[in-house]
Amino acid sequence: QLAHVGMVRWLELDFADIANVVVAAEMGHTGTEGTQLLLQCAQPPSFFKENPSSPARAAPAPARRKGPVSPAAAGATPTSDFTSGQASAVDSHILRFTPGVLEPILSRLQALDL
């Protein structure tokens, strides 16, 4: 989820399109930025934007913004690549997590054997 010009936008990867996952913590590179995931994708992501007239958008801001929300749950609509084509052209994406966020599920990610 990204907040951009007063609207929330999503970049969504289909799990079946993830060809490989590298967990930076496995290599001892957690550093001060936290754990990193490198996702290598077979297909570009899908892009969504918040629908200004959706019932989810009408909720008060604190109720709308409690953690990640799926595009469908937010009444989002498909949109074009809002990364100036970068996310569509690149098949590797790095996700950075605050220290402590990803660590509880690292063993499950490593067990996926992607």
NUMIMAR-357955 format. One record per atom (N, C-alpha, C): residue number from 1; residue in three letters; atom name; x, y, z. Coordinates in nm, 4 decimals. Layout:
BEGIN
  nr rest atom     east    north       up
 NUM  ala   CA        X        Y        Z
...
end
This chain:
BEGIN
  nr rest atom     east    north       up
   1  gln    N   0.0841  -0.1177   0.0000
   1  gln   CA   0.0000   0.0000   0.0000
   1  gln    C   0.0879   0.1231   0.0000
   2  leu    N   0.0502   0.2204  -0.0782
   2  leu   CA   0.1181   0.3491  -0.0814
   2  leu    C   0.0130   0.4585  -0.0765
   3  ala    N   0.0371   0.5582   0.0040
   3  ala   CA  -0.0507   0.6751   0.0029
   3  ala    C   0.0098   0.7732  -0.0966
   4  his    N  -0.0693   0.8152  -0.1949
   4  his   CA  -0.0184   0.9035  -0.2993
   4  his    C  -0.1276   1.0012  -0.3376
   5  val    N  -0.1018   1.1285  -0.3229
   5  val   CA  -0.1949   1.2358  -0.3576
   5  val    C  -0.3320   1.2118  -0.2954
   6  gly    N  -0.3336   1.1800  -0.1653
   6  gly   CA  -0.4585   1.1644  -0.0924
   6  gly    C  -0.5320   1.0345  -0.1178
   7  met    N  -0.4757   0.9452  -0.1975
   7  met   CA  -0.5391   0.8163  -0.2264
   7  met    C  -0.4415   0.7047  -0.1952
   8  val    N  -0.4968   0.5897  -0.1605
   8  val   CA  -0.4144   0.4720  -0.1379
   8  val    C  -0.4059   0.3948  -0.2684
   9  arg    N  -0.2848   0.3505  -0.3008
   9  arg   CA  -0.2629   0.2704  -0.4206
   9  arg    C  -0.1958   0.1403  -0.3800
  10  trp    N  -0.2222   0.0349  -0.4549
  10  trp   CA  -0.1678  -0.0969  -0.4251
  10  trp    C  -0.0904  -0.1506  -0.5436
  11  leu    N   0.0135  -0.2197  -0.5120
  11  leu   CA   0.0877  -0.2998  -0.6077
  11  leu    C   0.0712  -0.4417  -0.5559
  12  glu    N   0.0111  -0.5292  -0.6342
  12  glu   CA  -0.0208  -0.6623  -0.5852
  12  glu    C   0.0426  -0.7688  -0.6740
  13  leu    N   0.1110  -0.8632  -0.6092
  13  leu   CA   0.1723  -0.9761  -0.6789
  13  leu    C   0.0888  -1.0998  -0.6520
  14  asp    N   0.0586  -1.1741  -0.7562
  14  asp   CA  -0.0102  -1.3012  -0.7390
  14  asp    C   0.0924  -1.4017  -0.6878
  15  phe    N   0.0583  -1.4747  -0.5837
  15  phe   CA   0.1524  -1.5686  -0.5235
  15  phe    C   0.2053  -1.6679  -0.6267
  16  ala    N   0.1207  -1.7106  -0.7208
  16  ala   CA   0.1619  -1.8067  -0.8235
  16  ala    C   0.2666  -1.7490  -0.9191
  17  asp    N   0.2770  -1.6159  -0.9263
  17  asp   CA   0.3729  -1.5518  -1.0155
  17  asp    C   0.5091  -1.5279  -0.9508
  18  ile    N   0.5246  -1.5644  -0.8251
  18  ile   CA   0.6539  -1.5482  -0.7575
  18  ile    C   0.7394  -1.6704  -0.7898
  19  ala    N   0.8475  -1.6485  -0.8621
  19  ala   CA   0.9344  -1.7572  -0.9057
  19  ala    C   1.0395  -1.7921  -0.8006
  20  asn    N   1.0808  -1.6936  -0.7214
  20  asn   CA   1.1863  -1.7166  -0.6227
  20  asn    C   1.1769  -1.6118  -0.5124
  21  val    N   1.2103  -1.6535  -0.3914
  21  val   CA   1.2147  -1.5622  -0.2765
  21  val    C   1.3485  -1.5802  -0.2080
  22  val    N   1.4189  -1.4702  -0.1865
  22  val   CA   1.5441  -1.4740  -0.1116
  22  val    C   1.5226  -1.3892   0.0128
  23  val    N   1.5459  -1.4480   0.1283
  23  val   CA   1.5330  -1.3767   0.2553
  23  val    C   1.6716  -1.3279   0.2937
  24  ala    N   1.6892  -1.1972   0.3029
  24  ala   CA   1.8215  -1.1400   0.3312
  24  ala    C   1.8725  -1.1843   0.4672
  25  ala    N   1.7842  -1.2140   0.5616
  25  ala   CA   1.8273  -1.2568   0.6946
  25  ala    C   1.9052  -1.3881   0.6867
  26  glu    N   1.8752  -1.4718   0.5870
  26  glu   CA   1.9474  -1.5976   0.5708
  26  glu    C   2.0947  -1.5721   0.5449
  27  met    N   2.1231  -1.4613   0.4773
  27  met   CA   2.2600  -1.4304   0.4406
  27  met    C   2.3278  -1.3415   0.5450
  28  gly    N   2.2589  -1.3118   0.6528
  28  gly   CA   2.3168  -1.2283   0.7577
  28  gly    C   2.3214  -1.0809   0.7251
  29  his    N   2.2269  -1.0331   0.6441
  29  his   CA   2.2277  -0.8927   0.6036
  29  his    C   2.1077  -0.8158   0.6564
  30  thr    N   2.0660  -0.8405   0.7783
  30  thr   CA   1.9499  -0.7682   0.8295
  30  thr    C   1.9836  -0.6216   0.8541
  31  gly    N   2.1037  -0.5925   0.9022
  31  gly   CA   2.1467  -0.4543   0.9206
  31  gly    C   2.0500  -0.3730   1.0033
  32  thr    N   2.0552  -0.2408   0.9882
  32  thr   CA   1.9673  -0.1522   1.0646
  32  thr    C   1.8332  -0.1338   0.9950
  33  glu    N   1.8216  -0.1753   0.8701
  33  glu   CA   1.6968  -0.1572   0.7964
  33  glu    C   1.5977  -0.2698   0.8208
  34  gly    N   1.6371  -0.3747   0.8889
  34  gly   CA   1.5487  -0.4876   0.9109
  34  gly    C   1.5696  -0.5935   0.8053
  35  thr    N   1.4791  -0.6884   0.8011
  35  thr   CA   1.4886  -0.7993   0.7071
  35  thr    C   1.4406  -0.7552   0.5689
  36  gln    N   1.5025  -0.8111   0.4672
  36  gln   CA   1.4640  -0.7810   0.3302
  36  gln    C   1.4250  -0.9094   0.2585
  37  leu    N   1.3260  -0.8980   0.1727
  37  leu   CA   1.2879  -1.0083   0.0847
  37  leu    C   1.3143  -0.9641  -0.0580
  38  leu    N   1.3760  -1.0506  -0.1356
  38  leu   CA   1.3924  -1.0270  -0.2777
  38  leu    C   1.2970  -1.1222  -0.3480
  39  leu    N   1.2006  -1.0671  -0.4197
  39  leu   CA   1.1027  -1.1477  -0.4926
  39  leu    C   1.1365  -1.1417  -0.6404
  40  gln    N   1.1515  -1.2571  -0.7015
  40  gln   CA   1.1704  -1.2645  -0.8459
  40  gln    C   1.0388  -1.3140  -0.9038
  41  cys    N   0.9818  -1.2360  -0.9943
  41  cys   CA   0.8471  -1.2618  -1.0430
  41  cys    C   0.8456  -1.3038  -1.1897
  42  ala    N   0.7537  -1.3931  -1.2212
  42  ala   CA   0.7363  -1.4391  -1.3585
  42  ala    C   0.6459  -1.3443  -1.4380
  43  gln    N   0.5632  -1.2679  -1.3686
  43  gln   CA   0.4701  -1.1737  -1.4310
  43  gln    C   0.4769  -1.0408  -1.3586
  44  pro    N   0.4462  -0.9303  -1.4254
  44  pro   CA   0.4425  -0.8013  -1.3552
  44  pro    C   0.3271  -0.7966  -1.2553
  45  pro    N   0.3348  -0.7084  -1.1577
  45  pro   CA   0.2270  -0.6964  -1.0586
  45  pro    C   0.1030  -0.6314  -1.1191
  46  ser    N  -0.0054  -0.6397  -1.0440
  46  ser   CA  -0.1290  -0.5691  -1.0783
  46  ser    C  -0.1310  -0.4398  -0.9967
  47  phe    N  -0.1961  -0.3394  -1.0496
  47  phe   CA  -0.1999  -0.2086  -0.9842
  47  phe    C  -0.3451  -0.1695  -0.9572
  48  phe    N  -0.3673  -0.1127  -0.8392
  48  phe   CA  -0.5012  -0.0724  -0.7971
  48  phe    C  -0.4947   0.0651  -0.7327
  49  lys    N  -0.6069   0.1347  -0.7365
  49  lys   CA  -0.6180   0.2617  -0.6636
  49  lys    C  -0.7480   0.2615  -0.5868
  50  glu    N  -0.7466   0.3351  -0.4778
  50  glu   CA  -0.8644   0.3466  -0.3931
  50  glu    C  -0.9753   0.4156  -0.4715
  51  asn    N  -1.0943   0.3617  -0.4616
  51  asn   CA  -1.2102   0.4199  -0.5268
  51  asn    C  -1.2679   0.5259  -0.4332
  52  pro    N  -1.2680   0.6534  -0.4740
  52  pro   CA  -1.3147   0.7598  -0.3832
  52  pro    C  -1.4596   0.7440  -0.3380
  53  ser    N  -1.5407   0.6701  -0.4134
  53  ser   CA  -1.6818   0.6563  -0.3753
  53  ser    C  -1.7111   0.5248  -0.3037
  54  ser    N  -1.6072   0.4470  -0.2701
  54  ser   CA  -1.6315   0.3189  -0.2042
  54  ser    C  -1.6735   0.3399  -0.0586
  55  pro    N  -1.7532   0.2475  -0.0035
  55  pro   CA  -1.7933   0.2578   0.1373
  55  pro    C  -1.6730   0.2548   0.2308
  56  ala    N  -1.5660   0.1822   0.1940
  56  ala   CA  -1.4461   0.1762   0.2790
  56  ala    C  -1.3807   0.3133   0.2895
  57  arg    N  -1.3845   0.3915   0.1807
  57  arg   CA  -1.3245   0.5256   0.1811
  57  arg    C  -1.4068   0.6202   0.2677
  58  ala    N  -1.5375   0.5954   0.2794
  58  ala   CA  -1.6247   0.6830   0.3573
  58  ala    C  -1.6045   0.6669   0.5073
  59  ala    N  -1.5377   0.5588   0.5493
  59  ala   CA  -1.5129   0.5371   0.6925
  59  ala    C  -1.4163   0.6429   0.7441
  60  pro    N  -1.4221   0.6749   0.8734
  60  pro   CA  -1.3272   0.7710   0.9296
  60  pro    C  -1.1840   0.7227   0.9092
  61  ala    N  -1.0906   0.8154   0.8918
  61  ala   CA  -0.9511   0.7826   0.8607
  61  ala    C  -0.8897   0.6805   0.9559
  62  pro    N  -0.9037   0.6925   1.0892
  62  pro   CA  -0.8412   0.5914   1.1757
  62  pro    C  -0.8950   0.4510   1.1508
  63  ala    N  -1.0220   0.4381   1.1161
  63  ala   CA  -1.0794   0.3066   1.0899
  63  ala    C  -1.0297   0.2509   0.9569
  64  arg    N  -1.0015   0.3377   0.8608
  64  arg   CA  -0.9559   0.2941   0.7289
  64  arg    C  -0.8109   0.2514   0.7291
  65  arg    N  -0.7277   0.3048   0.8131
  65  arg   CA  -0.5839   0.2913   0.7995
  65  arg    C  -0.5177   0.2009   0.9032
  66  lys    N  -0.5861   0.0992   0.9504
  66  lys   CA  -0.5260   0.0084   1.0491
  66  lys    C  -0.4611  -0.1080   0.9774
  67  gly    N  -0.3368  -0.0926   0.9370
  67  gly   CA  -0.2621  -0.1998   0.8734
  67  gly    C  -0.2993  -0.2179   0.7280
  68  pro    N  -0.2334  -0.3142   0.6640
  68  pro   CA  -0.2586  -0.3373   0.5216
  68  pro    C  -0.4008  -0.3845   0.4968
  69  val    N  -0.4564  -0.3404   0.3873
  69  val   CA  -0.5911  -0.3786   0.3472
  69  val    C  -0.5810  -0.4269   0.2031
  70  ser    N  -0.6501  -0.5346   0.1704
  70  ser   CA  -0.6467  -0.5832   0.0324
  70  ser    C  -0.7221  -0.4857  -0.0572
  71  pro    N  -0.6845  -0.4783  -0.1851
  71  pro   CA  -0.7560  -0.3887  -0.2761
  71  pro    C  -0.9056  -0.4182  -0.2814
  72  ala    N  -0.9429  -0.5463  -0.2811
  72  ala   CA  -1.0851  -0.5817  -0.2879
  72  ala    C  -1.1604  -0.5319  -0.1649
  73  ala    N  -1.1000  -0.5470  -0.0469
  73  ala   CA  -1.1651  -0.5034   0.0766
  73  ala    C  -1.1822  -0.3517   0.0807
  74  ala    N  -1.0963  -0.2814   0.0129
  74  ala   CA  -1.1035  -0.1351   0.0137
  74  ala    C  -1.1883  -0.0809  -0.1005
  75  gly    N  -1.2465  -0.1693  -0.1806
  75  gly   CA  -1.3251  -0.1232  -0.2944
  75  gly    C  -1.2385  -0.0575  -0.4000
  76  ala    N  -1.1159  -0.1059  -0.4152
  76  ala   CA  -1.0215  -0.0471  -0.5104
  76  ala    C  -1.0554  -0.0872  -0.6535
  77  thr    N  -1.0083  -0.0057  -0.7462
  77  thr   CA  -1.0278  -0.0338  -0.8880
  77  thr    C  -0.8922  -0.0503  -0.9554
  78  pro    N  -0.8844  -0.1351  -1.0580
  78  pro   CA  -0.7584  -0.1503  -1.1303
  78  pro    C  -0.7143  -0.0173  -1.1903
  79  thr    N  -0.5840   0.0036  -1.1978
  79  thr   CA  -0.5296   0.1264  -1.2552
  79  thr    C  -0.4022   0.0932  -1.3309
  80  ser    N  -0.3447   0.1929  -1.3941
  80  ser   CA  -0.2200   0.1731  -1.4678
  80  ser    C  -0.1018   0.1745  -1.3705
  81  asp    N   0.0137   0.1382  -1.4209
  81  asp   CA   0.1364   0.1337  -1.3409
  81  asp    C   0.1701   0.2747  -1.2921
  82  phe    N   0.1594   0.2965  -1.1621
  82  phe   CA   0.1854   0.4280  -1.1041
  82  phe    C   0.3320   0.4459  -1.0660
  83  thr    N   0.4186   0.3505  -1.1061
  83  thr   CA   0.5620   0.3602  -1.0762
  83  thr    C   0.6403   0.4066  -1.1988
  84  ser    N   0.5732   0.4710  -1.2921
  84  ser   CA   0.6332   0.5165  -1.4182
  84  ser    C   0.6910   0.4002  -1.4980
  85  gly    N   0.6269   0.2843  -1.4890
  85  gly   CA   0.6682   0.1683  -1.5646
  85  gly    C   0.7761   0.0834  -1.4999
  86  gln    N   0.8327   0.1314  -1.3903
  86  gln   CA   0.9437   0.0617  -1.3263
  86  gln    C   0.9030  -0.0755  -1.2730
  87  ala    N   0.7927  -0.0856  -1.2021
  87  ala   CA   0.7513  -0.2127  -1.1428
  87  ala    C   0.7103  -0.3136  -1.2492
  88  ser    N   0.6604  -0.2676  -1.3631
  88  ser   CA   0.6208  -0.3577  -1.4705
  88  ser    C   0.7410  -0.4098  -1.5488
  89  ala    N   0.8457  -0.3298  -1.5575
  89  ala   CA   0.9625  -0.3665  -1.6377
  89  ala    C   1.0632  -0.4516  -1.5612
  90  val    N   1.0630  -0.4435  -1.4302
  90  val   CA   1.1623  -0.5135  -1.3484
  90  val    C   1.0989  -0.6383  -1.2894
  91  asp    N   1.1685  -0.7518  -1.2989
  91  asp   CA   1.1097  -0.8747  -1.2456
  91  asp    C   1.1548  -0.9071  -1.1042
  92  ser    N   1.2440  -0.8273  -1.0479
  92  ser   CA   1.2885  -0.8468  -0.9091
  92  ser    C   1.2450  -0.7271  -0.8256
  93  his    N   1.1854  -0.7559  -0.7118
  93  his   CA   1.1371  -0.6499  -0.6232
  93  his    C   1.1917  -0.6747  -0.4833
  94  ile    N   1.2410  -0.5709  -0.4191
  94  ile   CA   1.2931  -0.5816  -0.2825
  94  ile    C   1.1915  -0.5216  -0.1878
  95  leu    N   1.1517  -0.6001  -0.0890
  95  leu   CA   1.0609  -0.5536   0.0151
  95  leu    C   1.1414  -0.5407   0.1428
  96  arg    N   1.1378  -0.4241   0.2045
  96  arg   CA   1.2116  -0.4004   0.3291
  96  arg    C   1.1125  -0.3929   0.4443
  97  phe    N   1.1465  -0.4639   0.5511
  97  phe   CA   1.0602  -0.4696   0.6690
  97  phe    C   1.1315  -0.4119   0.7893
  98  thr    N   1.0604  -0.3390   0.8706
  98  thr   CA   1.1136  -0.2854   0.9947
  98  thr    C   1.1631  -0.4012   1.0803
  99  pro    N   1.2741  -0.3823   1.1527
  99  pro   CA   1.3247  -0.4912   1.2379
  99  pro    C   1.2148  -0.5484   1.3268
 100  gly    N   1.2062  -0.6824   1.3291
 100  gly   CA   1.1108  -0.7516   1.4134
 100  gly    C   0.9786  -0.7852   1.3474
 101  val    N   0.9477  -0.7243   1.2334
 101  val   CA   0.8181  -0.7474   1.1692
 101  val    C   0.8131  -0.8832   1.0997
 102  leu    N   0.9144  -0.9150   1.0231
 102  leu   CA   0.9136  -1.0376   0.9433
 102  leu    C   0.9680  -1.1593   1.0186
 103  glu    N   1.0471  -1.1362   1.1198
 103  glu   CA   1.1142  -1.2457   1.1896
 103  glu    C   1.0211  -1.3553   1.2418
 104  pro    N   0.9024  -1.3231   1.2933
 104  pro   CA   0.8152  -1.4300   1.3434
 104  pro    C   0.7715  -1.5311   1.2367
 105  ile    N   0.7723  -1.4928   1.1104
 105  ile   CA   0.7279  -1.5865   1.0062
 105  ile    C   0.8420  -1.6324   0.9149
 106  leu    N   0.9660  -1.6000   0.9477
 106  leu   CA   1.0785  -1.6384   0.8623
 106  leu    C   1.0857  -1.7886   0.8392
 107  ser    N   1.0640  -1.8667   0.9424
 107  ser   CA   1.0736  -2.0130   0.9261
 107  ser    C   0.9676  -2.0634   0.8286
 108  arg    N   0.8483  -2.0044   0.8321
 108  arg   CA   0.7437  -2.0460   0.7372
 108  arg    C   0.7800  -2.0061   0.5934
 109  leu    N   0.8380  -1.8867   0.5770
 109  leu   CA   0.8813  -1.8438   0.4434
 109  leu    C   0.9907  -1.9361   0.3896
 110  gln    N   1.0851  -1.9710   0.4765
 110  gln   CA   1.1949  -2.0568   0.4331
 110  gln    C   1.1438  -2.1964   0.4003
 111  ala    N   1.0386  -2.2419   0.4652
 111  ala   CA   0.9828  -2.3747   0.4405
 111  ala    C   0.9092  -2.3840   0.3079
 112  leu    N   0.8739  -2.2701   0.2473
 112  leu   CA   0.8034  -2.2700   0.1190
 112  leu    C   0.8894  -2.3279   0.0074
 113  asp    N   1.0202  -2.3196   0.0235
 113  asp   CA   1.1151  -2.3751  -0.0729
 113  asp    C   1.0891  -2.3251  -0.2144
 114  leu    N   1.0775  -2.1933  -0.2277
 114  leu   CA   1.0593  -2.1339  -0.3603
 114  leu    C   1.1929  -2.1157  -0.4298
end
